[in-house]
């Protein structure tokens, strides 16, 4: 399987704090890679380095065989954890705006319907519920029909029904051979969707493998460090609110 995303010994610090401490990984075409870890582990910083929105202090990243900044934007989609579009746009106007940035974008109405929003709804973005806002943002990330999609906590703040819709959308993308890089702390999402999971802890990728394989090793005590990490990641988490 050809790798469409490669990180080699990526390091990033903010002052005296090391957000990433030598992270290396490779994600194959059509793979769903889930990055899990507790808050403050460095997940968002890694996503920013992989997408070219933040430059690593050292190490290298390749996205679709190029540096992230040179990768063709038509082929890449990104939903950051923090995304604040103009509030006086409807969901349709928001997604239509992003569609206009690309050649051969999908029909905004079809994408909105896919994430469970009414394409004809006239409510401004600022007046939507938290779940509706997140779904509108997911639609904006999908409208260019990306080959590689980065999702940073895509189900954050969603009610169970909205989260289910987003998870179904991600599964549909994966079935269509899109590569998905998913950062999350919701382990049911990982269990259901991921081919490979990487555990990020204190800026380091401490282990990776299939979700079932990692959980089995943690439960058996084969890797004590991994067991400790999973306890921290899953403590009090697991059901979406």
Protein Blocks (a to p, Z undefined) as FASTA:
>chain_A
ZZfbdcehiacdehjbcfbghiacdddehiacdddddehilmmmmmmmmnopaccfbdcd
deehiafklpcfklpccddfbdcddfkbcfklmmmmmmmmpghiacfklmmmmnopafkb
cbdfklpcfklmmmmmmmmmmmnopabdcdehklgoiafklmmmmmmmmmmmmmnopacd
dddfbfklmmmmpmbdcddeehiafbgcdfklmmmmmmnomammlmmmmmmmmgopaiaZ
Z
